[in-house]
Every structure is written in C-alpha cells, then in structure tokens.
Amino acid sequence: MLTVKGGSRPPWVGLGAAVWVQIASGNTFTFPLYSHSLKSVLGFNQRQVTLLGVANDIGENVSLLPGLACNRFPPWLLLCVGSLASFIGYGILWLAVTQTLPNLPYLLLWFALVIASNSSAWLTTAVLVTNMRNFPVSRGKVAGILKGYGGLSAAVFTEIYSLLLHNSSSKFLLFLAVGIPIVCFSMMFLVRPCTPALDEDSTSNSHFIFIQFSSVVLGVYLLATTIFGNLLPFTGAVSYILVAVMIFLLMAPIAVPIKMTLYRKTSSNSDSSEQRFESSDSLSQGNDDKTEPLLGSTSTGNLGSSNDQDDSSEIAMLLALGEGAVKQKKRKPKRGEDFKFTEAIVKADFWLLFFVYFVGVGTGVTVLNNLAQIGIAQGEEDTTTLLSIFSFCNFVGRLGGGVVSEYFVRTRLIPRTFWLTCTQTIMLMVYLIFAFAVNGTLYPAVAFLGVCYGVQVSIMIPTVSELFGLKHFGVLSSFMSIGNPLGATLFSALLAGSIYDTEAAKQHGIDLFANGASCVGASCFKLTFFILSGVCAAGIILSVILTLRIKPVYQMLYAGGSFRLPQTSSSR
C-alpha cells in the first residue's frame, strides 16, 4: 500500500482547510442556477434538461473510483483530480452557454456535466477520509461538520452568483471552472494526515461546538442576505462587503488552531499528550521521515497508552473492528456485526433500507433538479432565493438529523430509521402542497423539503454502519447512494420531464418535443407530485417495517445509553 507523509501539525488545521474544500465540493447543488440558461440558450426541452440533472446526480454519487484511489494515493492527488474534472467539465459547459463553441453535441454536454459533478466525489472523499483519520475518536462529529458545510455550499454559491456575478449563468460556469481548482490548490497541502487527536476532552468538545455554531451563524447569514437581497437589491459596494463577511465566517474554523497556537495548554494532560506524540514520533524516526497510509491501520497503534485503560481498549477494539484487525470465526454474521457486500445484499434489511433511502432522496432530488422550473411555473422568476432556502434547510436537516437521532437512540433506544418515517410523512404532505400550488406555500414547502432531504442523508450513513458493521462500510454506503441518481432518472428525467413537456405543448399548441417551451401554472408538475406522494406512502410503509425489524439491533448496541461492541469484537 502506498503511504503518504504525515506530520505533527495540529489536525484542526486540516479540518479548517477541509471546510473550504467541502464548500467547493457542493458545486453539484448549483444545477438550478444555470439549468434555465441551458434550456433557453441551447434550446433544450425539459426532458433534455432533466436528463442533464441526472448526469449531475450520477457524477456526484459515483464514488467507487475515488474510494479506491484514497487507499493508494495521498489526498492532495485526489484534490488535483477533482480540480481537473471541474475545470474540464464546467469549462465545456461555459463554452457551450457563451456560444464560444456553438452547436456542441448534447451527448458531449451530458458527459461534461458527469465529469464536472464527479469532482465533488473526489473532493469529498479526500477531506472526509483524511479528517476522520486525523480525529479517530471523533469521526461522527467530523463527518457531521463537513457534511453540514457541504449542505451550505449551495447558499454560498448562490451568494456569489447573485451578488458578484449578477445572476449571469455564463459567468457562474466560468467561476466554477476556475474557482474550484483555485480553492483546492490553495488547500491541498493543508489537508493531509497528521498526528491524530487521540483524546476527546472538554477542550476538543468546545472546539467542535464552536465550529458547529459558526456553521449555523453562516447559514443564517446566507439565508438572510439572500432574502433581503431580493427585497432590497444591494448596490455594488454593499455586495462586496456582504461577500467579504461571508468569507470571514468561512474562515471561522481556522480560529481553533490559531487559538491553540497562541494559548498552548500547560496542564499535565497536555504534557502527557505531547509525550505520547513524541514517543510515537521517535518510534517512526522523526516527524519528517514518518509515513502513514491514508486508510491504513490507524486505530490500535495510534491510540497508544491512555490514562483510562478501559476506555482506550474499548476505542481500540471498536476501531480495530472497523478496519478488520480483529479476526472472526468463519460463520455468517448477525445484524450489528461486520458483513461483506455479498453477505449484506441477500438480507431483507439491506434492501428495505435501500428502497426507503431511494424514496427519500430520489423524490427529493427530483424537486431540486426542477427547482427553477417549479418556481417559474408558480410565478417566481428569481429562483436564487428558493435554492438558498433549500440549501440552508438541507444543512439544518443534515446537522440536526444526526444530533436528534443520536440523542434518542441513546436515551430511548429508538432506531434511526424512525426519523426516516417521520420525514417521509412530511415529504408526502409537502408534495401535495406542491401539486395544488396554493399561493404563499412555495417557500415553506421548499424549506420543509430541504430539512427532510438533509435528514435522509444524515440518517443513512450511521444506520448502514450499525446494521452491517464498519469493515466494509465504504462499499455498502456507496451502493446505498446509488438511490440518488436512480431516483433522478426515474422520477426527474422520465417522469417530471415528460409531463412538463406535455403540459408545455398543450399551453403553446406546439409539437410535444419543441425546444425551449416553458410551462406556467400548477398543471406543469401536478401529476408528478401526485405520483411522488404515492411513492412516499410506499416508503413510509417500508420504513415502518424496517424500524420494527431492526429495533432489537439497537437494543443490543445501545443498551445502557452508550455504544456497545458486538460480541464478535471481544469474545471470538
């Protein structure tokens, strides 16, 4: 296995840099900002536009290759590949929209968008894997922070699109083609394996809380500026000031390593921690010569000797189980233990979870891909506010879904899938509201949908690891994420696009596949939303069945209010 050089720099530096990369990786959420221009400038019909939305979702969610690469190459190389994909993909789209290269084949544009959105998979994989290794005992918090900032990325891009680029799709595509590589090249050598943060004390907890609070402040600020910007258009000088404040808030996570540098701890705990680091470094013949695999065996060796031997051994056992260091007898695993992919796909729970997740994200991404057209059909010309609301509420759902499910699973032993049932019930009602297009309901409906969509994402990740173990979690979760592009294909391209074009043809009295025809009114998506409501009803039934089936697993894992290792980790 290829190894990469590590170092003794604080891992908080890498986490702060990863926030910027994670924001850049949210480029896939910006499709509604330029989809209308693709339709009007290039003369596409709605079915062709929704197929481009499918390309956007496929590129974002096909992450098998980055997952394999992160095990063999350093993170900076993954960031380089993601930057190159963004430059090539969005560059081709910019050439097409500006008519610099007119009459580019539709298939070329489709693959260009796949390449462009696939940059998100490379960037996200690089920062998530590296930072989880740098914080081996705080992986859940790190993943929540980075996924949360990823949810805010659409609002960040919308701020740039509206305030700096004045709602110009061509300028925005050029910004994506050039800006994302600039961010990645600026941060690529800060996102790297470091001496792991081995202890989760009150100080580290306060650091995590500070970063989480900063992300909430950023989200509220972005939402407020977008809404007020539509009510009271900002002048040029004010726009630059608002963007400068946004950049300042994005730099908030860097305050943690700066504070740690200026105010070094002098307590005995700090001294003992430094001694452990020095011991680790001496065994590795110095920091400069030390090498560490990006996904290598980090758990037991890095945890070292702790003041609390019981906690240390439990953590080491959990991480060793996740990495395959603990050998198990040859027998079929039980739920909660480590499953191979071939063992998991023959289980009913696996497919129940897949279809429930498919319903949640598949129907949600249909609305996201058609958000601009839905807004225009209901008389909302400026759809940037809709995207900002969806982005902020998606962030709230991602961050809040993890926190709420974690609390109730530990205090009430309620399976996480219970929250999938709740959110899909809300989504069913939201789709009915969309179908009837009642005046004044567009913005609240988008807000509720954004929260529910974010919860689907945040719940699926830990549920997979709890049901089928950590050892093959990467492959299993990657397969689950296929539900997103699959839903986009079925519900967005084949369903919503076809119905929209049919209604547009009726309104204009033109050929069904006439290019560039716009549809106005509730009828444009009414049938689509009725069908999505029915799909959600089926998803609710399946999620109830799944929750009842897996309740014993959570009673076994979380009895006593804390995570308990399956017997496979200690008794065999």
C-alpha positions in Angstrom: 0.0 0.0 0.0 1.3 3.4 -0.9 1.9 5.6 2.1 2.0 9.4 2.5 4.0 11.6 4.7 2.4 12.7 7.9 3.3 15.4 10.3 2.9 16.7 13.8 0.9 19.8 12.8 -2.5 20.1 14.6 -5.2 18.2 12.8 -7.5 21.2 13.3 -5.6 23.0 10.5 -6.6 20.3 8.1 -10.2 20.4 9.3 -10.4 24.2 8.8 -9.0 23.7 5.3 -11.4 20.9 4.6 -14.3 23.2 5.2 -13.3 25.2 2.1 -12.9 22.1 0.0 -16.2 20.8 1.2 -17.9 24.0 0.2 -16.3 23.7 -3.3 -17.5 20.1 -3.5 -21.1 21.3 -3.2 -21.0 22.5 -6.9 -23.5 19.8 -7.8 -26.2 21.7 -5.8 -25.9 24.7 -8.2 -27.5 23.0 -11.2 -30.8 25.0 -10.7 -28.7 28.2 -11.1 -27.8 27.5 -14.7 -30.2 24.9 -15.9 -32.7 27.5 -17.2 -29.9 29.0 -19.3 -29.1 25.6 -20.8 -32.7 25.4 -21.8 -33.1 28.9 -23.2 -29.7 29.5 -24.8 -29.2 26.0 -26.2 -32.9 25.4 -27.0 -33.3 22.2 -24.9 -36.7 20.9 -23.9 -37.5 20.0 -20.3 -36.8 16.3 -20.8 -33.3 17.1 -22.0 -32.7 19.5 -19.1 -33.8 16.8 -16.6 -31.5 14.3 -18.2 -28.7 16.8 -17.6 -29.8 16.8 -14.0 -29.5 13.1 -14.0 -25.9 13.5 -15.3 -25.3 15.9 -12.4 -26.5 13.3 -9.9 -24.6 10.4 -11.4 -21.3 12.3 -11.3 -21.8 13.3 -7.7 -22.8 9.8 -6.4 -20.5 7.5 -8.4 -17.7 7.5 -5.8 -16.2 4.0 -6.2 -13.1 5.1 -8.0 -12.2 7.9 -5.5 -12.9 5.4 -2.7 -10.3 3.0 -4.2 -7.9 5.8 -5.0 -7.8 7.2 -1.5 -6.4 3.9 -0.3 -3.4 4.2 -2.6 -2.7 7.9 -3.2 -2.2 10.9 -0.9 -5.1 13.3 -0.5 -3.5 16.2 -2.5 -3.5 14.0 -5.6 -7.3 13.3 -5.2 -7.8 17.0 -4.9 -5.9 17.5 -8.1 -8.0 15.0 -9.9 -11.2 16.7 -8.6 -9.9 20.1 -9.7 -9.1 18.9 -13.2 -12.6 17.3 -13.5 -14.2 20.6 -12.5 -12.1 22.6 -14.9 -12.8 20.3 -17.9 -16.5 19.7 -17.2 -17.6 23.2 -16.3 -15.3 24.7 -18.9 -17.1 22.8 -21.7 -20.5 23.9 -20.4 -19.2 27.5 -20.3 -18.0 27.3 -23.9 -21.5 26.0 -24.9 -23.6 28.6 -23.0 -21.5 31.5 -24.2 -21.7 30.1 -27.8 -17.9 30.2 -28.0 -18.2 26.7 -29.4 -21.7 26.6 -30.9 -23.7 23.5 -31.7 -21.8 21.2 -29.3 -23.5 17.7 -29.3 -25.9 17.2 -26.5 -24.2 13.9 -25.6 -20.9 15.8 -25.1 -22.6 18.2 -22.8 -24.1 15.3 -20.8 -20.8 13.7 -20.3 -19.2 17.1 -19.5 -21.6 17.5 -16.7 -20.9 14.0 -15.4 -17.2 14.8 -15.3 -17.8 18.2 -13.7 -20.1 16.9 -10.9 -17.8 13.9 -10.3 -15.2 16.4 -9.0 -17.5 16.5 -5.9 -16.9 12.8 -5.2 -13.1 13.2 -5.4 -13.0 16.3 -3.2 -15.4 14.9 -0.6 -13.6 11.6 -0.4 -10.2 13.3 0.1 -11.3 15.5 3.0 -13.6 13.1 4.8 -11.2 10.1 4.8 -8.2 12.3 5.9 -10.0 14.1 8.7 -11.7 11.0 10.1 -8.2 9.5 10.3 -6.9 12.7 12.0 -9.8 12.5 14.5 -10.2 8.7 15.0 -12.3 9.1 18.2 -14.5 11.9 16.8 -15.4 10.6 13.4 -19.1 11.2 13.8 -18.6 14.9 14.7 -16.1 15.5 11.9 -18.4 13.9 9.3 -21.3 15.9 10.6 -19.4 19.2 10.4 -18.1 18.5 6.9 -21.5 17.2 5.6 -23.1 20.2 7.1 -20.9 22.7 5.3 -21.5 20.7 2.2 -25.2 21.3 2.7 -24.5 25.1 3.0 -22.4 25.2 -0.2 -25.4 25.9 -2.5 -26.2 29.0 -0.5 -22.5 30.1 -0.7 -22.5 29.7 -4.4 -25.9 31.4 -4.7 -24.5 34.4 -2.8 -21.6 34.6 -5.3 -24.0 34.1 -8.2 -26.4 36.9 -7.2 -24.1 39.5 -5.5 -20.9 39.3 -7.5 -21.9 37.7 -10.8 -25.3 39.5 -11.1 -27.3 36.3 -11.9 -25.2 35.5 -15.0 -25.1 31.8 -15.7 -22.2 32.1 -18.1 -20.0 33.9 -15.6 -21.0 31.4 -12.9 -20.0 28.4 -15.0 -16.6 30.1 -15.6 -16.3 30.7 -11.9 -16.9 27.0 -11.2 -14.4 26.0 -13.8 -11.7 28.3 -12.4 -12.7 29.0 -8.8 -12.9 25.3 -7.6 -9.3 24.5 -8.7 -8.0 27.7 -7.1 -9.6 26.7 -3.7 -8.3 23.1 -4.0 -4.7 24.1 -5.0 -4.7 26.6 -2.1 -5.8 24.0 0.5 -4.3 20.8 -0.9 -1.2 20.7 1.3 -3.1 21.5 4.4 -5.5 18.6 4.0 -3.1 15.8 5.0 -2.6 13.0 7.5 -1.4 14.5 10.9 -0.7 13.3 14.4 -4.1 12.0 15.4 -6.2 13.8 18.1 -6.4 10.8 20.4 -8.4 12.2 23.3 -11.9 13.8 23.3 -11.7 16.1 26.3 -13.7 19.2 27.2 -11.4 21.4 25.2 -11.9 19.4 22.0 -15.6 19.3 22.6 -15.7 23.1 22.9 -13.7 23.3 19.6 -16.3 21.2 17.9 -19.1 23.2 19.3 -17.5 26.4 18.2 -17.2 25.1 14.6 -20.8 23.8 14.6 -22.0 27.2 16.0 -20.0 29.0 13.3 -21.7 26.9 10.6 -25.1 27.8 12.0 -24.3 31.5 12.0 -23.0 31.2 8.4 -26.2 29.5 7.4 -28.5 32.1 9.0 -26.4 34.9 7.4 -26.5 33.4 3.9 -30.3 32.9 4.1 -30.9 36.4 5.5 -28.7 38.2 2.9 -30.4 36.3 0.0 -33.9 37.1 1.2 -33.2 40.8 1.9 -31.2 41.0 -1.4 -34.4 40.1 -3.3 -36.5 42.6 -1.3 -33.9 45.4 -1.3 -31.4 44.9 -4.1 -27.9 45.7 -2.9 -25.6 48.2 -4.6 -22.1 47.2 -5.8 -20.2 48.3 -2.7 -22.6 46.6 -0.3 -22.5 43.4 -2.3 -18.7 43.2 -1.9 -19.0 43.9 1.8 -21.6 41.1 2.2 -19.4 38.6 0.3 -16.4 39.7 2.5 -18.4 38.9 5.6 -19.3 35.5 4.2 -15.6 34.7 3.6 -14.8 35.8 7.1 -17.4 33.4 8.5 -16.0 30.6 6.3 -12.6 31.2 8.0 -14.0 30.7 11.5 -12.8 27.1 11.8 -9.2 28.4 11.4 -9.6 30.2 14.7 -9.3 26.9 16.5 -5.7 26.1 15.5 -4.8 29.8 15.8 -6.1 29.8 19.4 -4.2 26.6 20.2 -1.0 28.1 18.8 -1.4 31.4 20.8 -2.6 29.7 24.0 -0.8 26.5 24.4 -2.0 24.2 27.2 0.3 23.8 30.1 -1.6 21.2 32.1 -0.3 17.8 32.9 -2.8 16.3 30.5 -1.3 18.3 27.7 2.2 17.4 28.7 1.4 13.7 28.8 -0.3 14.0 25.4 2.8 15.7 24.0 4.9 12.9 25.4 2.8 10.3 23.7 3.2 12.2 20.4 6.9 12.4 20.9 7.1 8.7 21.7 5.1 8.0 18.6 7.4 10.2 16.5 10.6 8.6 17.9 9.3 5.2 17.0 8.8 6.5 13.5 12.3 8.0 13.4 11.1 11.7 13.4 8.2 13.6 12.0 9.9 14.4 8.7 10.5 10.8 7.9 7.3 9.5 9.3 4.9 8.0 6.7 1.3 7.0 7.3 -1.2 5.3 4.9 -4.3 7.3 4.3 -6.6 4.4 5.1 -4.1 2.2 6.8 -4.2 0.7 10.3 -4.5 3.7 12.5 -6.5 2.6 15.4 -4.6 0.5 17.8 -1.2 1.9 17.2 -2.2 5.5 17.3 -4.3 5.2 20.4 -1.3 4.3 22.4 -1.5 4.2 26.2 -4.3 6.2 27.9 -4.9 7.2 31.4 -8.2 5.4 31.2 -7.3 1.9 30.1 -10.9 0.7 29.8 -11.9 3.5 27.5 -8.8 3.1 25.5 -9.2 -0.6 25.0 -12.9 -0.1 24.0 -12.0 2.6 21.5 -9.1 0.5 20.1 -11.4 -2.5 19.8 -14.1 -0.6 18.0 -11.7 0.9 15.5 -9.9 -2.4 15.1 -13.2 -4.0 14.3 -13.9 -1.3 11.7 -10.5 -1.9 10.0 -10.6 -5.7 10.0 -7.8 -6.1 12.6 -10.0 -8.3 14.8 -10.3 -11.8 13.3 -13.6 -13.5 13.5 -14.6 -17.1 13.1 -15.9 -18.3 9.8 -19.6 -18.0 10.2 -22.5 -16.0 8.9 -22.6 -12.6 10.7 -25.6 -11.3 12.7 -27.1 -7.9 12.4 -24.7 -5.4 14.0 -21.6 -7.4 13.0 -19.4 -7.0 10.0 -21.0 -8.0 6.7 -19.3 -8.5 3.4 -21.0 -6.9 0.5 -22.1 -10.3 -0.8 -23.5 -11.2 2.6 -25.4 -7.9 3.0 -27.2 -7.9 -0.3 -29.0 -11.1 0.5 -30.5 -9.6 3.6 -34.0 -8.1 3.7 -32.9 -5.3 5.9 -30.4 -4.2 3.4 -32.9 -3.9 0.6 -35.5 -2.3 2.9 -33.1 0.4 3.8 -32.1 0.9 0.2 -35.6 1.4 -1.0 -36.5 3.6 1.9 -33.5 5.8 1.2 -34.2 5.6 -2.6 -37.7 7.0 -1.9 -36.4 9.9 0.3 -33.5 11.1 -1.8 -34.9 10.1 -5.2 -38.1 12.1 -4.8 -36.3 15.0 -3.1 -33.6 15.3 -5.8 -36.4 15.5 -8.4 -37.6 18.7 -6.8 -34.1 20.0 -6.6 -33.3 19.3 -10.2 -36.5 21.0 -11.4 -36.5 23.8 -8.7 -36.0 26.6 -11.3 -38.9 25.3 -13.5 -41.1 24.7 -10.4 -40.5 28.3 -9.3 -41.2 29.8 -12.7 -44.3 27.7 -13.1 -45.6 29.2 -9.9 -44.7 32.8 -10.9 -41.3 33.1 -9.1 -38.9 34.5 -11.6 -35.9 34.7 -9.3 -35.2 31.2 -8.1 -32.0 32.0 -6.2 -34.0 32.5 -3.0 -35.6 29.1 -3.4 -32.2 27.5 -3.8 -30.8 29.4 -0.7 -33.8 28.3 1.4 -33.4 24.7 0.2 -29.6 24.8 0.9 -30.0 26.2 4.4 -32.7 23.8 5.4 -30.8 20.9 3.9 -27.9 21.9 6.2 -30.3 22.0 9.2 -31.6 18.6 8.3 -28.1 17.1 8.0 -26.8 18.6 11.2 -30.0 18.2 13.2 -30.8 14.7 11.9 -27.6 13.4 13.3 -27.9 15.1 16.6 -31.6 14.2 17.2 -31.2 10.6 16.2 -28.1 10.2 18.3 -29.9 11.5 21.4 -33.0 9.3 21.0 -31.1 6.2 20.1 -29.0 6.5 23.3 -31.8 7.6 25.6 -34.9 5.8 24.2 -33.3 3.1 22.0 -35.3 4.5 19.1 -33.9 3.2 15.8 -32.6 5.9 13.5 -34.9 4.8 10.7 -37.9 6.1 12.8 -36.8 9.6 11.6 -37.0 8.4 8.0 -40.6 7.5 8.6 -41.3 10.9 10.1 -39.6 12.9 7.4 -41.1 11.0 4.6 -44.6 11.6 6.1 -43.8 15.3 6.0 -42.5 14.9 2.4 -45.8 13.3 1.3 -47.7 16.3 2.6 -45.2 18.7 1.0 -45.7 17.1 -2.4 -49.4 17.5 -2.1 -48.9 21.2 -1.4 -46.6 21.5 -4.4 -49.3 19.7 -6.5 -52.0 22.3 -5.7 -49.6 25.2 -5.9 -51.5 27.2 -3.3 -50.4 30.9 -3.2 -47.9 31.6 -0.4 -46.9 28.0 0.1 -43.9 27.7 -2.3 -41.2 28.9 0.1 -42.4 27.0 3.2 -42.8 23.8 1.1 -39.2 24.2 -0.2 -38.0 24.8 3.4 -39.6 21.7 4.8 -38.5 19.6 1.9 -34.9 20.8 2.4 -34.9 19.7 6.0 -36.4 16.3 5.2 -33.9 15.7 2.4 -31.0 16.5 4.7 -32.3 14.1 7.3 -32.4 11.3 4.8 -28.7 11.7 4.1 -27.6 12.1 7.7 -29.5 9.0 8.9 -28.5 6.6 6.2 -24.7 6.8 6.9 -24.7 5.7 10.6 -27.6 3.2 10.0 -25.6 1.3 7.5 -22.6 1.0 9.8 -24.8 -0.1 12.8 -26.6 -2.8 10.8 -23.8 -4.2 8.7 -20.6 -3.1 10.5 -17.7 -0.8 9.8 -15.3 -3.2 8.0 -17.0 -2.9 4.5 -18.9 0.3 5.3 -17.4 2.2 2.3 -18.7 -0.3 -0.3 -22.1 -0.6 1.4 -22.7 3.1 1.7 -21.6 3.7 -1.9 -24.2 1.2 -3.1 -26.8 2.9 -1.0 -26.0 6.3 -2.6 -27.0 4.9 -6.0 -30.5 5.6 -4.9 -30.0 9.3 -5.6 -29.1 9.1 -9.4 -31.6 6.2 -9.8 -34.4 8.3 -8.3 -33.3 11.2 -10.5 -33.5 9.1 -13.6 -36.9 7.6 -12.9 -38.7 10.5 -11.2 -37.0 13.5 -12.7 -36.0 12.6 -16.3 -38.6 10.0 -17.2 -41.5 11.3 -15.2 -41.2 15.0 -14.4 -39.5 16.0 -17.7 -42.1 14.1 -19.9 -45.1 15.5 -18.0 -43.7 19.1 -18.1 -43.1 19.0 -21.8 -46.5 17.6 -22.4 -48.2 20.4 -20.5 -46.0 23.0 -22.2 -47.0 21.6 -25.6 -50.7 21.9 -24.6 -50.3 25.5 -23.5 -48.4 26.7 -26.6 -50.1 24.4 -29.1 -46.8 23.2 -30.4 -45.1 19.9 -31.1 -44.5 17.8 -27.9 -40.7 18.0 -28.2 -40.4 21.6 -29.3 -37.3 23.0 -27.7 -37.3 25.8 -25.2 -41.1 25.8 -24.5 -41.9 26.9 -20.9 -44.9 25.8 -18.9 -46.7 28.0 -16.4 -49.2 27.0 -13.8 -50.0 24.2 -11.3 -50.6 21.7 -14.1 -46.9 21.7 -15.1 -46.0 19.4 -12.2 -49.3 18.4 -10.6 -49.3 14.8 -11.9 -45.7 14.4 -11.0 -46.2 15.5 -7.4 -49.2 13.2 -7.0 -47.1 10.3 -8.1 -44.2 11.3 -5.8 -46.8 11.4 -2.9 -47.8 7.8 -3.7 -44.2 6.8 -3.8 -43.6 8.4 -0.4 -46.6 6.5 1.0 -44.9 3.2 0.0 -41.7 4.4 1.5 -43.4 5.1 4.8 -44.8 1.6 5.0 -41.4 0.1 4.2 -39.7 2.3 6.8 -42.1 1.2 9.5 -41.4 -2.4 8.7 -37.7 -1.8 8.7 -37.8 0.1 12.1 -39.7 -2.8 13.7 -37.3 -5.4 12.3 -34.1 -3.7 13.5 -35.3 -2.5 16.9 -33.6 -5.5 18.6 -30.3 -4.4 17.0 -30.4 -1.0 18.6 -31.4 -2.6 22.0 -28.3 -4.7 21.7 -25.9 -1.9 20.6 -27.1 0.9 22.8 -28.3 -0.8 26.0 -27.2 1.4 28.9 -27.1 4.6 26.9 -23.7 4.1 25.2 -22.5 2.2 22.2 -21.7 -1.5 22.9 -19.4 -3.6 20.8 -20.9 -6.7 19.2 -19.7 -9.9 20.7 -17.6 -10.6 17.7 -15.1 -8.0 18.7 -14.2 -9.4 22.0 -15.3 -13.0 22.6 -14.2 -14.7 19.5 
